[in-house]
Amino acid sequence: MLRFKSIISRIVILHVVAVVITSIFMSLALSWLLSYATDNIHNKAMQEQAVAVAEHLTARPDGNLELNLPLDLLGLYSQPYGRYSYAVIDDRGRVLFSSLTDHVALFPSDAETGDVEFLQNRRGDATVSGASIRKTVGDKTVWIQAGEDLANRDVLIDDIVADFYRNVGWITLPILLVLLAADIAIFRRALRPLRQASEIASQIGPTRTGLRLPTEEIPREVRPLVSAVNHALDRLEEGFRIQRDFTADAAHELRTPLSILRTRLDILEDEQVGRALRQDVEGMANIISQLLDIAELDAFVVDPAEKADLRAVTAEIAEFVAPLALAQGKDIALLGEVDPVWVKGNPEMLGRAIRNLADNAINHTAPGTTVEFVVEENGTVSIFDQGPGVAEDERKLIFQRFWRRDRNKAGSTGLGLSIVQRIVELHSATITVENRLTRGAQFSIRFLAAGDATGKASGE
């Protein structure tokens, strides 16, 4: 069975088949109608000729009939011309007058029944078609027959009838092509709401669960399907909301026992044990903080009109993480632009992304080295470390939640870079990961440029 992947192709092909079949039947019907019309014209002409012959039929004083045809009619019925003929028959079937050389009737005498009859008779190789009318002249009833030899009928009419189907076929072909082009345009216009709905559907995902397919302009036949999809999306969004709320509530509930645990660790007599436990608690607190960030980001929407000074945000994060880096024997450097670099985005979310990249760089760079923050005029911020770098096959994996190269390494949750990826997606930004020529990795985020306070775009 032939299957079509496109609804437009399915409709067009089936419509073309229907039009072709309709065209064939229409051509046959028109051909029959033309033949029927020509037969009617022929019959009417034969009846008029029979009437014209009857008008020149008179009764003599002795009771016999006399036929005096004018010269024009005599020429019409002359045998050399051979196209038309006539005969007059009485009520006993005798031929009184005939234009045929053998003085016979055109049609059998048993056809002499009604006032007007349209008859056809075979004479040798010719077919004679005509009319027979009844008329009373004096006290005699006669039938006047007028006929035409179809082998010598009007050439124009023959050509029209013979070539009609072929001519109609040539006319039908361009009409079919025009109709096909019009159908394609009509179907594409009719299906435009479905294409628009499909474009909206392609944008729906875990990060944009609030989108719904429009139903106003959707065809009535497809509207139940679109409504069912929207209801399914409502249920999915509710499921995502419940999951986000659970994550946020669980993280909030864990903060209180962690605070109590910190307080109790401070009164432990064994300082070494207390220090180790406090590190574990800080790690748990970091995980909880990141879970809260994820829950918040899942419901966060960036204001299109909001903008941030990327240089100021980066400087603030560099200043914030500097004590942590210095405590581990590592340095922090802020390079690049010194003037404001305005980009589209939420300052707090930009700071979280840069903070997570900074934490990742500090964790992986070696003591005695420097973590560099570089802000460029085009809205790009880059973090350079001097760690082991990132293998080519791991550059997509590192942004997955809870992915870690070494799960035995303390202080890593596998959530930081996934938070960065989510913030980048929310801001329609791009993030790239490359290895440095010497040693280490380079994480770069490029944000969309925004107008500054004077209305000029950054970098102008």
C-alpha positions, 0 to 999 in steps of 0.5 A, spaced: 500 500 500 502 506 498 504 511 504 505 518 504 509 522 509 506 528 507 499 530 508 500 535 503 502 530 498 497 525 500 491 530 499 494 533 492 496 526 489 489 523 491 486 530 488 490 529 482 487 522 481 480 524 482 481 530 477 483 525 472 478 520 473 473 526 473 476 529 467 475 523 463 468 522 465 467 529 463 470 528 456 466 522 455 460 526 457 461 532 453 462 528 447 456 524 448 452 531 449 455 534 443 453 527 439 446 528 442 446 535 440 448 534 433 443 528 432 438 533 434 440 538 429 440 533 424 433 530 426 430 537 426 433 539 419 430 532 416 424 534 419 424 541 416 426 538 409 420 533 410 415 538 411 418 542 405 417 537 401 410 536 403 408 543 402 409 542 395 405 536 395 398 537 392 391 533 390 389 533 382 382 533 380 382 525 379 384 524 386 391 522 385 397 526 388 402 531 384 409 533 387 412 539 384 418 541 387 422 548 386 429 548 382 432 549 389 429 543 392 430 539 386 438 540 386 438 538 393 435 532 392 439 530 385 442 524 385 449 526 383 449 530 389 447 524 393 447 527 400 439 528 401 433 524 398 426 523 399 420 519 398 412 519 399 409 513 401 401 512 401 397 508 407 398 502 403 405 502 403 406 504 395 412 509 393 408 515 390 414 519 389 422 518 390 428 521 389 432 515 388 434 512 382 430 505 384 424 509 386 424 506 393 422 508 400 428 511 404 425 507 410 421 501 411 413 502 411 412 499 418 415 505 421 409 509 418 406 509 425 406 516 428 406 523 426 413 524 426 418 519 426 426 519 426 429 513 423 435 510 420 436 505 415 442 501 412 442 501 404 448 497 401 454 501 404 451 507 406 447 509 412 441 513 411 438 517 417 432 522 417 425 523 419 418 521 416 412 525 417 404 524 416 400 528 412 393 528 409 392 531 402 385 531 399 382 524 402 389 521 402 394 520 408 401 519 406 408 519 409 413 524 407 420 521 408 427 525 408 434 522 409 441 524 409 447 519 407 451 519 413 457 518 409 456 525 406 454 529 412 457 535 413 464 535 414 465 540 419 460 536 424 464 530 423 470 533 424 468 536 431 465 530 433 471 525 431 476 530 434 472 532 440 475 527 445 482 529 443 481 536 443 478 536 450 484 532 452 489 537 450 485 542 454 484 538 460 491 537 461 493 545 462 487 546 466 489 540 470 496 543 471 493 550 473 488 546 478 494 542 481 498 549 482 492 552 485 491 546 490 498 546 492 497 553 494 490 552 497 493 546 501 499 550 504 495 556 506 490 551 509 495 547 513 499 553 515 496 553 522 499 546 523 506 548 521 506 554 526 503 549 531 509 544 529 514 550 530 511 552 537 511 544 539 519 544 537 520 549 542 517 545 548 522 542 552 524 541 560 526 548 560 520 551 556 514 547 559 509 553 559 508 553 551 502 551 548 499 549 541 494 555 539 487 552 537 484 558 534 486 557 527 487 550 527 482 546 523 476 543 526 478 536 524 485 536 527 483 541 533 481 535 538 488 532 537 492 539 538 487 539 545 489 533 547 497 534 546 495 541 550 492 537 556 498 532 556 503 538 556 499 541 562 500 534 566 507 534 564 508 541 567 505 539 573 509 533 574 515 538 573 513 543 578 512 537 583 519 535 582 522 542 582 517 543 589 520 537 592 527 539 590 526 546 593 523 543 599 527 538 601 533 542 600 530 548 605 529 542 610 536 540 610 539 547 611 536 547 618 539 540 621 546 542 617 546 548 621 544 545 628 550 540 626 555 545 625 553 548 632 554 541 635 561 540 631 564 546 634 563 544 641 567 537 639 573 536 644 577 532 638 579 538 633 581 533 628 575 529 628 571 536 628 575 539 622 573 533 618 566 533 619 566 540 618 568 539 611 563 534 610 558 538 612 560 544 608 560 539 602 553 537 604 551 545 604 554 546 597 550 540 594 544 543 598 545 550 595 546 547 588 540 543 588 536 550 590 539 553 584 537 548 580 530 548 582 530 556 582 533 556 574 527 551 572 522 556 574 526 562 572 525 567 566 530 572 563 527 579 562 528 581 555 529 588 557 534 586 563 542 588 562 548 587 566 555 590 566 559 583 565 566 587 567 563 589 574 560 582 575 566 578 574 570 583 578 565 581 584 566 574 583 573 574 582 574 578 589 569 573 592 573 567 591 580 570 592 580 568 599 578 561 597 584 561 592 589 564 596 588 559 602 589 553 597 596 557 595 593 559 588 592 566 585 586 570 582 587 575 576 582 579 573 584 581 565 581 584 559 576 590 559 576 595 564 570 599 562 563 597 563 561 591 558 553 591 557 550 584 556 543 582 556 541 578 562 540 578 569 546 580 574 545 575 579 544 569 574 551 571 570 554 571 577 552 564 579 555 562 572 561 565 573 562 563 580 561 556 578 566 556 573 571 559 578 570 554 583 571 549 578 577 552 575 580 553 583 578 545 584 582 543 578 588 548 578 595 546 581 597 550 587 602 556 585 598 557 579 593 562 577 586 562 575 585 568 570 578 572 569 578 575 562 572 580 560 572 581 552 569 587 549 564 583 545 561 580 551 565 574 552 568 572 559 573 566 559 576 563 565 583 560 565 586 554 569 592 550 569 589 544 571 589 537 567 585 540 561 578 537 558 579 531 554 575 532 547 570 526 548 568 529 555 567 536 553 559 534 552 559 530 558 561 535 563 555 539 563 551 533 565 548 533 572 552 529 577 557 527 572 564 527 575 571 524 572 573 521 579 567 520 583 572 518 589 575 526 589 572 530 595 569 536 594 566 535 587 558 534 586 557 534 578 552 540 579 556 546 578 557 546 570 550 543 569 548 550 573 552 554 568 549 550 562 542 552 564 544 559 565 547 560 558 541 557 555 536 561 559 540 567 556 541 565 549 548 565 550 554 560 548 559 556 552 565 553 549 571 549 552 578 548 550 585 546 552 590 551 553 596 551 549 601 550 555 597 547 560 589 547 563 583 549 560 579 555 558 571 556 559 568 561 555 561 564 555 559 569 550 553 573 552 548 577 547 550 585 547 546 590 550 545 597 549 549 601 555 546 607 559 547 612 553 543 607 548 549 605 544 551 598 544 557 595 547 563 595 543 561 601 539 
